[in-house]
Amino acid sequence: QVQLVESGGGLVQAGGSLRLSCAASGFRFDNYAMGWFRQAPGKEREFVAAINWSGSSIDYADSVKGRFTISRDKAKKTVYLQMNSLKPEDTAVYYCARRNVLRRDGTYDSWGQGTQVTVSS
């Protein structure tokens, strides 16, 4: 069955960095676009970044552009989110998800359980 397992979250000071990982299994990884979303307490889930099946097309939310980098490793069946220059407003639960094509909306068909990122000021 499809499984997406996020890891790498934690507590970090403002200005610090974290790298999130999402390990995929149960499906042909290189057939799917992968996305990262986040949800802060009391807020709706929002798009963060997405990468197409080959890595040739990438999209970022304006709020993270220039600070976050999404990438994927075909051999490891893993998608990463490198987060630099973190801000308190980046605090949220981060989810990875898969979709047949890269999109910004939440119409992804499988989701991980999420990993908490907390940025202290």
N, CA, C and O of each residue as an XYZ file, in Angstrom:
484
protein
N       0.849     -1.188      0.000
C       0.000      0.000      0.000
C       0.885      1.238      0.000
O       2.061      1.183      0.359
N       0.301      2.344     -0.407
C       1.046      3.597     -0.472
C       1.382      4.069      0.934
O       0.519      4.125      1.811
N       2.657      4.408      1.134
C       3.080      4.981      2.410
C       4.005      6.150      2.163
O       4.913      6.084      1.334
N       3.762      7.215      2.892
C       4.624      8.395      2.892
C       4.954      8.688      4.345
O       4.056      8.922      5.153
N       6.235      8.677      4.680
C       6.645      8.853      6.071
C       7.611     10.026      6.163
O       8.729      9.975      5.649
N       7.157     11.083      6.827
C       7.982     12.276      7.012
C       8.857     12.139      8.252
O       8.511     11.452      9.213
N       9.983     12.805      8.198
C      10.883     12.867      9.349
C      11.724     14.136      9.243
O      11.745     14.795      8.204
N      12.413     14.467     10.327
C      13.331     15.595     10.299
C      12.835     16.855     10.972
O      13.573     17.834     11.082
N      11.593     16.841     11.423
C      11.078     18.011     12.115
C      11.732     18.186     13.478
O      12.476     17.323     13.943
N      11.442     19.309     14.105
C      11.998     19.565     15.426
C      11.876     21.012     15.816
O      11.161     21.792     15.187
N      12.593     21.358     16.875
C      12.603     22.726     17.399
C      13.912     23.389     16.978
O      14.992     22.827     17.156
N      13.800     24.583     16.421
C      14.977     25.306     15.958
C      14.773     26.790     16.221
O      13.642     27.276     16.237
N      15.866     27.502     16.426
C      15.766     28.950     16.619
C      15.592     29.652     15.277
O      15.992     29.139     14.232
N      14.998     30.816     15.329
C      14.852     31.630     14.123
C      16.217     31.840     13.466
O      17.213     32.108     14.137
N      16.235     31.712     12.156
C      17.479     31.816     11.411
C      18.162     30.494     11.177
O      19.106     30.407     10.390
N      17.696     29.461     11.851
C      18.293     28.142     11.723
C      17.772     27.374     10.519
O      17.014     27.893      9.700
N      18.204     26.113     10.439
C      17.860     25.262      9.300
C      17.385     23.894      9.763
O      17.756     23.413     10.834
N      16.562     23.287      8.937
C      16.133     21.905      9.110
C      15.999     21.282      7.733
O      15.737     21.978      6.752
N      16.179     19.975      7.663
C      15.893     19.262      6.423
C      14.858     18.184      6.705
O      15.083     17.278      7.507
N      13.739     18.296      6.042
C      12.686     17.294      6.151
C      12.874     16.236      5.067
O      13.317     16.529      3.956
N      12.530     15.014      5.416
C      12.564     13.910      4.467
C      11.197     13.255      4.409
O      10.457     13.239      5.392
N      10.877     12.721      3.257
C       9.631     11.964      3.088
C       9.981     10.700      2.317
O      10.284     10.747      1.125
N       9.935      9.572      3.012
C      10.245      8.290      2.399
C       8.982      7.674      1.824
O       7.978      7.526      2.521
N       9.039      7.316      0.551
C       7.873      6.780     -0.147
C       8.012      5.275     -0.375
O       9.109      4.768     -0.610
N       6.897      4.582     -0.301
C       6.895      3.154     -0.608
C       5.502      2.741     -1.063
O       4.517      3.439     -0.822
N       5.446      1.587     -1.729
C       4.162      1.052     -2.142
C       3.674      1.534     -3.493
O       2.573      1.182     -3.916
N       4.484      2.339     -4.181
C       4.102      2.803     -5.510
C       5.364      3.171     -6.276
O       6.449      3.270     -5.705
N       5.199      3.372     -7.596
C       6.348      3.717     -8.427
C       6.645      5.206     -8.260
O       5.988      6.059     -8.857
N       7.634      5.490     -7.446
C       7.952      6.842     -7.013
C       8.176      7.793     -8.189
O       7.695      8.926     -8.161
N       8.891      7.354     -9.213
C       9.240      8.272    -10.296
C       8.114      8.454    -11.298
O       8.332      9.014    -12.372
N       6.914      7.991    -10.969
C       5.737      8.288    -11.785
C       4.927      9.455    -11.239
O       3.942      9.872    -11.848
N       5.343      9.984    -10.086
C       4.503     10.947     -9.392
C       5.240     12.231     -9.053
O       6.432     12.225     -8.744
N       4.499     13.336     -9.117
C       4.944     14.582     -8.512
C       4.786     14.456     -7.001
O       3.946     13.706     -6.504
N       5.607     15.200     -6.294
C       5.546     15.194     -4.830
C       5.445     16.629     -4.327
O       6.048     17.544     -4.887
N       4.686     16.802     -3.278
C       4.499     18.136     -2.732
C       4.688     18.168     -1.230
O       4.536     17.159     -0.542
N       5.024     19.355     -0.735
C       5.063     19.629      0.697
C       4.004     20.689      1.002
O       3.881     21.691      0.297
N       3.258     20.446      2.052
C       2.256     21.373      2.544
C       2.493     21.555      4.032
O       3.217     20.777      4.654
N       1.884     22.580      4.597
C       1.995     22.772      6.046
C       0.690     23.315      6.596
O      -0.101     23.945      5.894
N       0.496     23.047      7.875
C      -0.694     23.553      8.550
C      -0.317     24.014      9.942
O       0.152     23.234     10.770
N      -0.531     25.303     10.185
C      -0.288     25.884     11.501
C      -1.572     25.813     12.323
O      -2.659     25.723     11.752
N      -1.468     25.851     13.653
C      -2.669     25.787     14.497
C      -3.662     26.884     14.143
O      -3.304     28.059     14.058
N      -4.910     26.488     13.940
C      -5.950     27.451     13.648
C      -5.954     27.982     12.229
O      -6.738     28.872     11.899
N      -5.088     27.447     11.389
C      -5.010     27.919     10.005
C      -5.279     26.768      9.043
O      -5.198     25.594      9.405
N      -5.598     27.137      7.815
C      -5.816     26.125      6.795
C      -4.466     25.589      6.304
O      -3.431     26.249      6.406
N      -4.520     24.393      5.781
C      -3.328     23.829      5.168
C      -2.927     24.668      3.963
O      -3.784     25.122      3.205
N      -1.621     24.876      3.786
C      -1.161     25.684      2.668
C      -0.031     24.997      1.920
O       0.738     24.215      2.480
N       0.039     25.312      0.657
C       1.082     24.793     -0.220
C       2.432     25.390      0.156
O       2.531     26.577      0.467
N       3.472     24.558      0.127
C       4.824     25.023      0.396
C       5.698     24.876     -0.853
O       6.294     25.847     -1.319
N       5.769     23.666     -1.385
C       6.638     23.408     -2.542
C       6.208     22.110     -3.202
O       5.583     21.253     -2.576
N       6.554     21.980     -4.480
C       6.259     20.742     -5.202
C       7.304     20.527     -6.283
O       7.924     21.471     -6.775
N       7.482     19.270     -6.639
C       8.473     18.891     -7.645
C       7.858     17.832     -8.549
O       7.162     16.934     -8.073
N       8.111     17.931     -9.846
C       7.494     16.959    -10.737
C       8.276     15.638    -10.692
O       9.249     15.508     -9.950
N       7.843     14.676    -11.485
C       8.381     13.324    -11.380
C       9.877     13.258    -11.652
O      10.588     12.448    -11.057
N      10.353     14.115    -12.555
C      11.757     14.053    -12.957
C      12.637     15.049    -12.207
O      13.864     14.957    -12.247
N      12.003     15.997    -11.524
C      12.776     17.048    -10.866
C      13.029     18.240    -11.763
O      13.697     19.188    -11.352
N      12.513     18.213    -12.974
C      12.769     19.297    -13.929
C      11.855     20.499    -13.727
O      12.126     21.580    -14.250
N      10.793     20.321    -12.984
C       9.857     21.413    -12.723
C       9.598     21.508    -11.223
O       9.240     20.523    -10.577
N       9.782     22.695    -10.689
C       9.649     22.931     -9.259
C       8.844     24.206     -9.045
O       8.943     25.159     -9.818
N       8.051     24.204     -7.989
C       7.241     25.372     -7.657
C       7.331     25.614     -6.160
O       7.376     24.673     -5.368
N       7.357     26.886     -5.783
C       7.418     27.271     -4.376
C       6.350     28.312     -4.072
O       5.998     29.132     -4.919
N       5.845     28.261     -2.852
C       5.032     29.360     -2.360
C       5.924     30.592     -2.216
O       7.112     30.482     -1.913
N       5.333     31.758     -2.439
C       6.113     32.996     -2.340
C       6.749     33.158     -0.962
O       7.836     33.720     -0.831
N       6.062     32.664      0.055
C       6.525     32.858      1.428
C       7.814     32.095      1.737
O       8.497     32.414      2.710
N       8.152     31.098      0.926
C       9.344     30.294      1.205
C      10.390     30.389      0.099
O      11.494     29.860      0.235
N      10.045     31.054     -0.978
C      10.961     31.138     -2.122
C      12.268     31.788     -1.689
O      12.272     32.820     -1.020
N      13.374     31.168     -2.081
C      14.685     31.683     -1.716
C      15.197     31.168     -0.391
O      16.374     31.340     -0.073
N      14.329     30.534      0.392
C      14.739     29.989      1.697
C      14.641     28.467      1.731
O      15.456     27.806      2.374
N      13.655     27.915      1.048
C      13.420     26.473      1.042
C      13.814     25.890     -0.314
O      13.707     26.550     -1.348
N      14.273     24.640     -0.283
C      14.622     23.928     -1.509
C      14.043     22.521     -1.464
O      14.298     21.760     -0.532
N      13.266     22.191     -2.476
C      12.721     20.838     -2.586
C      13.585     20.038     -3.560
O      14.071     20.568     -4.559
N      13.765     18.772     -3.254
C      14.531     17.898     -4.136
C      14.035     16.468     -3.963
O      13.293     16.165     -3.029
N      14.453     15.595     -4.872
C      14.039     14.194     -4.766
C      15.190     13.292     -5.172
O      16.017     13.648     -6.011
N      15.225     12.121     -4.563
C      16.235     11.115     -4.844
C      15.514      9.865     -5.320
O      14.845      9.181     -4.544
N      15.659      9.579     -6.598
C      14.949      8.441     -7.187
C      15.383      7.124     -6.555
O      14.548      6.267     -6.266
N      16.680      6.962     -6.341
C      17.201      5.703     -5.804
C      16.701      5.453     -4.390
O      16.426      4.313     -4.018
N      16.583      6.509     -3.606
C      16.139      6.360     -2.220
C      14.633      6.510     -2.079
O      14.088      6.315     -0.992
N      13.960      6.854     -3.163
C      12.504      7.063     -3.125
C      12.136      8.041     -2.019
O      11.231      7.797     -1.221
N      12.852      9.141     -1.996
C      12.682     10.118     -0.930
C      12.634     11.519     -1.520
O      13.365     11.842     -2.456
N      11.769     12.335     -0.962
C      11.713     13.749     -1.319
C      12.133     14.544     -0.087
O      11.799     14.192      1.044
N      12.872     15.622     -0.334
C      13.429     16.417      0.755
C      12.903     17.848      0.693
O      12.493     18.341     -0.359
N      12.928     18.488      1.840
C      12.661     19.916      1.918
C      13.734     20.525      2.819
O      13.691     20.393      4.042
N      14.689     21.189      2.188
C      15.714     21.904      2.933
C      15.182     23.278      3.289
O      14.814     24.057      2.410
N      15.141     23.573      4.575
C      14.556     24.830      5.048
C      15.645     25.646      5.736
O      16.178     25.237      6.768
N      15.966     26.777      5.175
C      16.969     27.676      5.728
C      16.328     28.988      6.152
O      15.202     29.300      5.766
N      17.060     29.745      6.947
C      16.570     31.060      7.403
C      15.152     30.961      7.944
O      14.275     31.750      7.591
N      14.953     29.990      8.794
C      13.606     29.741      9.314
C      13.104     30.902     10.150
O      13.866     31.580     10.838
N      11.792     31.111     10.069
C      11.120     32.186     10.793
C      10.063     31.576     11.708
O       9.592     30.467     11.452
N       9.687     32.278     12.762
C       8.615     31.755     13.634
C       7.333     31.441     12.869
O       6.607     30.517     13.236
N       7.052     32.186     11.826
C       5.838     31.927     11.045
C       5.922     30.666     10.199
O       4.932     30.277      9.579
N       7.073     30.024     10.161
C       7.190     28.724      9.490
C       6.743     27.579     10.404
O       6.669     26.430      9.967
N       6.450     27.884     11.651
C       5.999     26.856     12.584
C       4.697     26.225     12.108
O       3.709     26.920     11.867
N       4.706     24.910     11.975
C       3.538     24.192     11.461
C       3.845     22.701     11.466
O       4.979     22.278     11.693
N       2.802     21.918     11.209
C       3.000     20.514     10.864
C       3.191     20.454      9.352
O       2.387     20.995      8.594
N       4.258     19.794      8.925
C       4.588     19.694      7.509
C       4.226     18.297      7.005
O       4.557     17.286      7.625
N       3.541     18.273      5.868
C       3.087     17.035      5.258
C       3.653     16.895      3.853
O       3.768     17.872      3.113
N       4.003     15.666      3.499
C       4.304     15.425      2.095
C       3.130     14.663      1.477
O       2.359     14.005      2.176
N       3.014     14.766      0.174
C       1.893     14.164     -0.531
C       2.307     13.868     -1.965
O       3.281     14.429     -2.468
N       1.564     12.988     -2.616
C       1.874     12.637     -4.002
C       0.682     12.986     -4.891
O      -0.472     12.999     -4.463
N       1.025     13.270     -6.159
C      -0.004     13.536     -7.147
C       0.530     13.130     -8.510
O       1.742     13.037     -8.704
N      -0.359     12.891     -9.444
C       0.115     12.441    -10.752
C       0.861     13.557    -11.489
O       1.805     13.291    -12.233
N       0.431     14.812    -11.278
C       1.136     15.941    -11.881
C       1.303     17.036    -10.837
O       0.544     17.104     -9.870
N       2.292     17.885    -11.035
C       2.588     18.966    -10.084
C       1.443     19.969    -10.063
O       1.029     20.487    -11.100
N       0.941     20.230     -8.861
C      -0.088     21.248     -8.675
C       0.130     21.937     -7.341
O       0.764     21.391     -6.438
N      -0.408     23.152     -7.231
C      -0.332     23.885     -5.966
C      -1.517     23.581     -5.055
O      -1.430     23.770     -3.842
N      -2.593     23.124     -5.613
C      -3.760     22.909     -4.770
C      -3.602     21.617     -3.983
O      -2.642     20.872     -4.182
N      -4.531     21.361     -3.106
C      -4.415     20.217     -2.203
C      -4.963     18.921     -2.741
O      -5.206     17.991     -1.973
N      -5.166     18.833     -4.041
C      -5.782     17.641     -4.632
C      -4.759     16.523     -4.835
O      -4.659     15.944     -5.916
N      -4.021     16.238     -3.799
C      -3.073     15.136     -3.814
C      -3.768     13.905     -3.242
O      -4.617     14.022     -2.359
N      -3.410     12.733     -3.742
C      -4.220     11.565     -3.390
C      -3.695     10.746     -2.223
O      -4.409      9.884     -1.710
N      -2.483     10.989     -1.797
C      -1.957     10.288     -0.627
C      -1.112     11.255      0.184
O      -0.384     12.083     -0.363
N      -1.225     11.131      1.510
C      -0.557     12.065      2.418
C       0.180     11.299      3.508
O      -0.223     10.207      3.909
N       1.268     11.900      3.977
C       1.951     11.363      5.139
C       1.273     11.806      6.419
O       0.258     12.503      6.402
N       1.859     11.386      7.531
C       1.266     11.687      8.832
C       1.693     13.044      9.368
O       1.092     13.556     10.312
N       2.706     13.620      8.785
C       3.157     14.944      9.175
C       4.310     14.914     10.160
O       4.495     13.948     10.900
N       5.086     15.996     10.153
C       6.173     16.172     11.109
C       6.143     17.617     11.599
O       5.986     18.548     10.808
N       6.294     17.791     12.898
C       6.167     19.111     13.511
C       7.461     19.898     13.354
O       8.550     19.395     13.631
N       7.322     21.130     12.909
C       8.441     22.077     12.873
C       8.063     23.270     13.746
O       7.024     23.898     13.545
N       8.913     23.568     14.707
C       8.676     24.692     15.600
C       9.893     25.607     15.558
O      11.020     25.179     15.809
N       9.645     26.872     15.238
C      10.725     27.858     15.153
C      10.532     28.876     16.263
O       9.521     29.576     16.308
N      11.490     28.953     17.141
C      11.390     29.887     18.263
C      12.062     31.211     17.907
O      13.029     31.263     17.147
N      11.514     32.269     18.483
C      12.046     33.615     18.183
C      13.146     34.012     19.163
O      13.701     35.106     19.058
